[in-house]
Amino acid sequence: MTALTVAGLTLREAARRRVVWALLVLTVVLLALSAWGFSKLVGLDTDVGTMTSGEARLVASLLLNLIMFGMSLIAAIGTAFLAGPTLAGEVESGQALALLARPVRRSAVLLGKWLGLIAFGCGYVVLAGLAQILVVRAAVGYWPPAPATGLALLAAETVVLLTLALLLSSVVSTMASGIVAVGLFGATWVAGVVGGIGGALGNEGVERVGTVSRILLPTDGLWHGAMNAFQDPVALVQMGPGEGGFPFLSEAPLSPVYLVWAAVWVAVVWGLTALSFQRRDI
């Protein structure tokens, strides 16, 4: 049995889980609410007059990042709780024993499950994100400067979180692995916001909190790269100095060095998962 065969089985199994329906419902609700909200931007009365189409596009750029974070949060919760049952759940229930009793390497099984989950998670992020971008385009006329790059970075963020969730599921229970993975995702984002505020205030010590967190877990760093790809470049000028304190605005695209580090991080964590899975009693 090859890794691709296991990947196909994992993909079909993931599609049958109830969490998929929860993801679908949450995504449809978010798309519907955002479509209604964006349609109200043009012509909206404010304290300084009626909002013009140009101002609506600028606001839409910032709100798009906010909604995309909601998408990434939904993906984080869904994929984290998919990864746990896929590995830890099968070990606890004894299903893994039936598969591994055959002459199949554990590393091949793990790779197949990882590929299947990545195909599912990245497919969700790309399709839901593209649907959201099309909603904004139809409602306000705004199109991000680099939508393909932004969606690719959101997919990379999903890969990082799925890899982490698989590592956790190889050492702890199904529920615990999902909770810890989502908790680390949220903690890293908060640390990134704190670091941005520190940078805006000129406090290097506080700013370092965000930098270190993005190295330890690349989800927030990849998220900042995605935001930069989705936002209107004019937004940086309009916000003025100190924009680093705003959590849904990114100053610069990711460097190639950071992207390489994210890839290395995934490879190292996957290797640790394979080692842990290999040594686990089944």
N, C-alpha and C positions, 0 to 999 in steps of 0.2 A: 504494500500500500504506500503510495507516494504522498509527498506533502501536498501536492495539488488536489489529490483525491480527498484528503482530510480537510483541505480548505473549502472544497465544494460542499462537503457534508456540514461543516461548521457554518457556512453561509446559509444553507437551507435551515439548519436548526435555529440560527439566530432570527431568521425571518418569521419563524413560528412562535417565538416567545411573546408574551403579553406586553413586555416593555416596548416592543416595536409599535404596538397600537397606541401606547401612551405617548411615544415620541411623535407619532403621526398626528394625534389629536392636539398636542401642545404646539406643534409646528403650524398646523392649520389655524389655530386660534391666534398665534402670534402674527401670522401673515395677514389675517383678516383685520385684526386691530391696527396693525401698522398701515395697511392700505387705507383704512378709514381716517387715521390720524394724518397721514401725509396728504390726503386729498383736501384737508382743511387748512393746509399751510398757506397756499396762495390766497391772497385777499383777506388774511386774518387781521383783525384790528388789534393794534398794540398801542402802548402809551405814546409812541412817536409817530403814529399814523398807520396806514394800511401796509402790510408786508408785501413787498414787490416779489416778482418771480425770481430775481437774483438773490434777494435775501432768503427766500424760501429754499433755493438750491443750497445756500450755505448752511442753513439750519438742517436741511435734509442730510447733508454730508455728515454732520455731527450725530444726528439721530440714527443714521445708518450704522455707524460704529456701535452705538448703544444697542441697537437691535441685533446686530451681528454678535455682540457679546452674549445676548440672550440665547442666540442660536448655539454658540459654542458651549454655553452652560448646559443647555438641553442635551447636546451631544456628549458632554462630559459625564452627565448623570447616566444617560442611556448606555454609553459604551462601557463605563466602569461597571455597571451592574450586569452587562452582558458578559464581560470578561470573567467575572467571578464564577458564575454557573458553568461556563464553558470548560474551565480547568478544575477549580476546587470542587465545584458541584459534582462533576463526573467522578472525581476521586472519592468523595465522601459517599456517593451513592453506589459505588462499585462498577459503574459503567466503563471506567477507564481500564479496569482489570480485564474485561472481555476483549478489548482492543489490543492492549499491550501484551496479552498472553500469546499472541501471534508473533512471528519473527519480524516485528516492526520496531524500529529504533524510536526511543522516546523523543529524541531531537527532531525527527521527521514529523511526529505527531504534533509537537509543540509548534514547529514552523508552520504546519498546515493550519492549525487553529489560529495562529497569529495572522497569517495571510487572509484567512476568511474573515476574521474580525476587522481587519484593516479595510478590506474591500467593502464591508458593510458600513463601517463608520465613516470612511472617506466619501463613499457614495452618498450617504445621507447629508453630510456637511456641504458637499458641492451642489447637490440638487436643491436643498433647502436654501442655501446662500444665493444661488442663482435666481431662484424664485423671488427672494426678497429684493434683489437688485432690480429685477424686472418690474416688481411692484412699485419701487421708487421711481423708476424710469417712466412708468405709465402715469403716476400721480403727479410728479413734480418736474419731470424732464431731466433729472440728474443721472449721470452715468459716471461711475468711479473712474479715476485715471488708469488704474491697473487691476481690473476685476479678476483676471485669471491668476495674477500673482497673489492677491488677497485670498482667493478661494484655496489656492495651493498651500498657503501658509496655515490656513484654518485646518486643512486636511492633515498637514504635518503636525499641528498641535494635537489632533485626534490620535495620530500614530504614537506620539510621545505618551499621552495619557493611557492609551490601550496597553502599551508596553509596560508601563508602570503597574497598571491594574493586573496584568498577567503575572508579574513578579510577585505582587502581594498575594495573589490567589494561590501561588505555589507554596506559600508558607503559612497563611492564615485561612480562616473560614471564608465562605462565599460572601456573607453579609459584611464582615469586617473589611475584606479587601475593597469592596465598593465604597464603603463609607470613608475609609482612609484615603483612597485615591481622589475622591471628590473633595475631601477636606484639604488635602495637599494642593489641589488645583485652586481652591478658593484662597488658601493662605498665601500662595505664591502671588495671586492677583492683588491681594491686599498689600503684601510687601512691596509689589511694584508701584502701587498708588502712593504708599508712604515714601518710597524712594523718589518718586516724581515730585512730591511736595517738598522733600528735602532739597532736591536739585533746584526747584523754583525759589526756595528761600536761601540758597547758597550754603546749606548745611551739608558738608561732605560726609559726615558720619551717618546721617539719616539717609542720604542718597545711596550710600554703599549698601544699605539694606536691600534695596531693589536690585542692585547689580548682582549681589551674591545670590539672591533668590532665583534670578533668571539663569544663573550658571548651574545651580543645584537642580532646578527643574525648568526646562526650557519652554514650558507652556506660555508663560507671560511674555517672554521675549518674542516668541513667534506671533503671539497675539498683537503685540505692538507693531510688528512688521506688517501684519494684515491690516491694522487700522490705517497705517500710512498709505497702503495701497488703495483703500476705500475712500479716504477723505479728500475733500477738495483742497488743493494746494493753497488757495486763497484763505482757507481757515486759519492757517498758521499766522498769516499777516493780520487778519482781523482780531485774533485773540491777543496778539501783542506779546510782550515779554512775560515770562513766567508761565507759559502754557504748559510746562511740565507738570504743574499741579492739577491739570484737568485730566481726569482718568480716561476720557474717550477721544484723545487727540495724541498723535505721535509725531515727533519732530523729524525723524529721519528713517529711511528704509534700513533693513537689516544688512549688516556687513556679511560678505562671504565667509569670513572667519567664524562668525556666530552660527551660520547655517551648517558649516562643517562640524562645529562643536555639537550641534543638535543631532546630527547624524551619528557622531561618535557616541554620544550619550545613549541613543537608542540601541546601538550595537552592543555597548557595554552592559546595559540593563538586560537586553535580550540574552546575552551570554550568562549573566547571573541567574536569570530565570531558567535557562537550560540546565545549568549546574544544580540548581535547587530541585528542579523537577526530576533530574536524573537520580538524585540521592533520596528522594522521598519514597517512603514505604507505601505501597499500593495494595 
